[in-house]
Amino acid sequence: MQPTVAAPESVTWKIHMDRSMWVAGVRALMLQALHPVAMQGVWQRSDFRTDPTGRLLRTAHFVAVTTYGSPQEADRIGDRIRRVHAALSFTDPGTGRPHRVDQRDLLVWVHCTEVSSYLETTYRAGVPLTAAEMDGYIDEQARTATYVGLDPWDVPRDVAQMRRYLASVRPLLRVTPEARWAVRFLLWPKVPEHLSWLAPLKPLWFPVGALAYATLPAWARRDYGVLPEAGGGAAATAALRALRASLNRVPERYYNLVFDEETVRSAQAAKERLLAAGYEMERGLRALGASPRFRSPRVPGQRAPSGP
């Protein structure tokens, strides 16, 4: 039985287990908000305005389960997402046109903003990736698209296709009042009740949000106009690498406190499955995903996979 949805040898693990994913996740939300129709779906049919932090943590949970969860866990979360989305619709106030939350073009947009943000942000933060690994990551993530109701061929399968898609959708994008509100909130979000003990540390969040904003395309930062333009190039990359280094120094037992219990349980179950499959787990999931080479699962008669 396959122990995890994605193998620890995959590019998906190399990227998703990196702590710069916090910045990447916020960047994805800021980028998503630029699609007026998609933003209206979030505005009207989600709890983003009342619990934006919860939405970010749910996205983190989805990424975690579809990375190191079991295939059964991933299927369950996919079924739940598709069932919820299928029951929701909203109206574009500008055109009066009704839309479904699970509308194909909106699902593709959300998928592409997430995958491109995860890839670009972690790479700029210092995760070493070859051109082949970048293409491989986008191709691996096409499987994840199936959990929200898309076909793998509905979405880009390599970097060139992703760039063409993002260029094609650019004329549709603009900053709406709702999008600007969302960005401001992501820069200074409300601390959820179950994490109230973190309230004194809330100022530490601002660098995460500010760097997510700084890594947006220049035209997006200019149109949002929420923060002073300090440059999104080398300075942002250097700051992103410094933040990643700081996050890497946080002991895992403290770092994991920001995740909900279901995500932590899923991680523990993944460790147990991987241990049973023969992986060396002494240093935990993150160390396994970050290692340049992996011990092969000790399955009799099976050749060991080569590491990336």
C-alpha positions in Angstrom: 0.0 0.0 0.0 1.3 3.5 -0.9 2.3 5.1 2.4 1.8 8.7 1.3 0.1 10.5 -1.6 3.5 11.9 -2.7 6.7 10.1 -2.1 9.4 11.8 0.0 11.6 11.6 -3.0 9.3 13.9 -5.0 9.8 17.5 -5.7 6.4 18.1 -4.0 7.9 17.1 -0.6 11.0 19.2 -1.3 8.8 22.3 -1.7 5.9 21.7 0.6 7.9 20.8 3.6 9.8 24.0 3.5 8.9 26.7 6.0 8.9 29.5 3.5 5.5 27.9 2.4 3.9 30.3 4.9 4.9 33.2 2.7 3.9 31.3 -0.4 0.5 30.5 0.9 -0.3 34.2 1.7 1.1 35.2 -1.7 -1.3 32.8 -3.3 -4.3 34.3 -1.5 -3.2 37.8 -2.5 -2.8 36.7 -6.1 -6.2 34.9 -6.2 -7.9 38.1 -5.0 -7.0 39.8 -8.3 -9.6 37.8 -10.2 -12.8 39.8 -9.7 -15.1 36.8 -10.2 -13.1 34.5 -8.0 -12.8 37.2 -5.3 -16.6 37.6 -5.3 -17.0 33.8 -4.8 -14.7 34.1 -1.7 -16.4 37.3 -0.5 -20.0 36.0 -0.7 -19.6 32.3 0.0 -16.8 31.8 2.4 -15.9 32.8 5.9 -12.8 34.6 4.8 -13.9 38.0 6.2 -14.6 36.5 9.7 -11.9 33.9 9.8 -9.1 34.6 7.2 -6.5 32.8 9.4 -8.7 29.8 9.4 -8.9 29.8 5.6 -5.1 29.9 5.5 -4.8 27.0 8.0 -7.4 25.0 6.0 -5.3 25.5 2.9 -2.2 24.4 4.8 -4.1 21.3 5.9 -5.2 20.5 2.3 -1.6 20.9 1.1 -0.3 18.7 4.0 -2.9 15.9 3.4 -2.3 15.9 -0.4 1.4 15.7 0.2 2.1 13.3 3.1 -1.4 12.1 3.9 -2.5 8.6 2.9 -4.4 8.2 -0.4 -7.5 7.5 1.6 -7.1 10.7 3.6 -6.6 12.7 0.4 -9.7 11.1 -1.2 -11.8 12.0 1.8 -10.7 15.6 1.9 -11.2 15.9 -1.9 -14.7 14.4 -1.6 -15.6 16.9 1.1 -14.3 19.9 -0.9 -16.1 18.9 -4.1 -19.3 18.3 -2.1 -19.2 21.7 -0.4 -18.3 23.5 -3.6 -21.0 21.8 -5.6 -23.6 23.3 -3.3 -22.4 26.9 -3.5 -23.2 29.6 -6.0 -22.9 33.4 -6.1 -23.7 36.4 -8.3 -21.2 38.8 -9.9 -22.6 42.2 -8.8 -21.0 43.9 -11.8 -22.8 41.8 -14.4 -25.6 40.1 -12.5 -24.4 36.8 -13.8 -24.7 33.8 -11.6 -21.6 31.6 -11.1 -20.9 28.3 -9.4 -18.0 28.0 -6.9 -16.9 24.8 -8.7 -16.8 26.6 -12.1 -13.9 25.1 -14.1 -12.1 28.4 -15.0 -12.2 29.5 -11.3 -10.9 26.2 -10.0 -8.0 26.4 -12.6 -7.2 29.9 -11.5 -7.0 29.0 -7.8 -4.9 25.9 -8.6 -2.5 27.9 -10.8 -2.1 30.8 -8.3 -1.3 28.3 -5.5 1.1 26.1 -7.5 3.0 29.1 -9.1 3.2 30.9 -5.7 4.5 27.8 -3.9 7.1 27.2 -6.6 8.3 30.8 -7.1 8.4 31.7 -3.4 10.2 28.7 -2.1 12.8 28.9 -5.0 13.4 32.6 -4.2 13.6 31.7 -0.5 16.5 29.4 -1.2 15.1 25.9 -2.0 17.5 24.5 -4.6 15.6 23.5 -7.7 16.7 22.6 -11.2 14.7 23.5 -14.2 13.7 19.8 -14.5 12.5 19.8 -10.9 10.4 23.0 -11.5 8.7 21.3 -14.4 8.3 18.1 -12.4 6.7 19.9 -9.5 4.0 21.5 -11.7 3.4 18.1 -13.3 3.1 16.4 -9.9 0.6 19.0 -8.8 -1.7 18.2 -11.7 -2.8 15.2 -9.6 -3.7 17.5 -6.7 -6.1 19.3 -9.1 -8.2 16.1 -9.3 -9.1 16.5 -5.6 -11.1 19.7 -6.3 -12.8 18.3 -9.4 -10.4 19.1 -12.2 -8.8 16.7 -14.7 -5.0 16.7 -14.7 -5.0 18.0 -18.2 -7.1 21.0 -17.3 -4.1 22.6 -15.6 -0.5 23.4 -16.8 2.0 20.6 -16.7 5.2 22.5 -16.9 6.7 25.9 -16.3 6.2 27.1 -19.9 2.5 26.2 -19.8 2.1 27.9 -16.4 3.6 31.1 -17.8 1.3 31.0 -20.8 -1.7 30.4 -18.7 -0.9 33.3 -16.3 -0.2 35.6 -19.3 -3.6 34.6 -20.9 -5.6 35.5 -17.8 -3.8 38.8 -17.0 -6.4 40.9 -19.0 -9.1 39.7 -16.6 -7.3 40.7 -13.4 -7.9 43.9 -11.5 -7.9 45.2 -8.0 -11.4 45.5 -6.5 -12.3 47.1 -3.2 -12.8 43.5 -1.9 -9.3 42.5 -3.1 -7.7 45.5 -1.5 -9.5 44.7 1.8 -8.3 41.1 1.6 -4.7 42.1 1.2 -4.9 44.6 4.1 -6.4 41.9 6.3 -3.7 39.3 5.3 -1.0 41.8 6.3 -2.6 42.1 9.8 -5.0 39.2 10.3 -7.2 38.5 13.3 -5.8 35.9 15.6 -8.3 33.0 15.9 -9.6 32.1 19.3 -7.8 28.7 19.5 -4.5 30.5 18.9 -5.2 33.4 21.3 -2.0 32.7 23.2 -0.1 33.8 20.1 -1.7 37.3 20.2 1.4 39.0 21.8 3.4 37.6 18.9 1.1 39.0 16.2 3.7 41.6 15.1 5.9 38.8 14.0 3.3 38.0 11.3 3.8 41.3 9.5 7.1 40.2 7.8 5.4 37.1 6.4 2.5 39.2 4.9 4.8 42.0 3.7 7.1 39.5 2.0 4.2 37.8 0.4 3.1 41.2 -0.9 6.7 42.0 -2.1 6.9 38.9 -4.1 3.8 39.6 -6.1 4.3 40.8 -9.8 5.2 44.5 -10.0 2.0 45.4 -11.7 0.0 43.8 -8.9 1.9 45.7 -6.2 1.5 48.9 -8.1 -2.3 48.4 -8.6 -2.9 47.3 -5.0 -0.9 50.3 -3.6 -1.3 49.0 -0.1 2.4 49.1 0.9 5.1 51.6 -0.1 7.0 50.2 -3.1 10.4 49.1 -1.8 11.2 46.9 -4.7 10.2 43.3 -5.3 13.5 42.1 -6.7 16.8 41.4 -5.0 15.8 43.1 -1.8 12.7 41.0 -1.4 14.6 37.8 -2.2 17.3 38.6 0.4 14.6 39.3 3.0 12.8 36.1 2.1 15.9 34.1 2.6 16.6 35.7 5.9 13.0 35.0 7.1 13.3 31.3 6.0 16.6 31.0 8.0 14.8 32.4 11.0 11.8 30.0 10.7 14.2 27.1 10.3 15.7 27.9 13.7 12.3 27.4 15.4 12.2 24.0 17.1 9.6 21.7 15.5 7.6 21.2 18.7 6.9 25.0 18.8 6.5 25.4 15.1 3.8 22.7 15.0 1.7 24.6 17.6 0.2 26.8 14.9 -1.3 23.9 13.0 -4.7 22.4 13.9 -4.9 19.0 15.7 -6.1 17.2 12.5 -3.0 18.3 10.6 -0.7 17.2 13.4 -2.5 13.8 13.6 -2.1 13.4 9.9 1.6 14.1 10.1 2.0 11.6 12.9 0.2 8.9 10.9 2.4 9.7 7.9 5.5 9.1 10.1 4.1 5.7 11.2 3.3 4.6 7.6 6.7 5.7 6.3 8.5 3.9 9.2 6.6 0.7 8.4 7.5 1.1 4.7 11.2 1.2 5.7 12.0 4.9 5.6 14.5 6.2 8.2 12.3 8.5 10.4 14.6 9.4 13.3 14.7 13.1 12.4 11.0 13.4 11.4 9.1 14.2 8.2 10.8 17.5 7.5 14.3 16.1 7.7 13.2 13.2 5.4 11.8 15.6 2.8 14.8 17.9 3.0 17.4 15.2 2.6 19.3 15.0 -0.7 19.1 11.3 -0.6 16.6 8.9 1.0 16.9 5.3 2.2 14.6 3.2 0.0 11.6 1.5 1.5 12.8 -2.0 2.4 10.4 -3.9 0.2 11.8 -7.4 -0.8 12.5 -7.7 -4.5 12.0 -4.0 -5.3 14.9 -1.8 -6.5 15.7 1.3 -4.5 14.6 4.6 -6.1 17.3 7.1 -6.7 17.1 10.4 -4.8 16.7 13.7 -6.5 
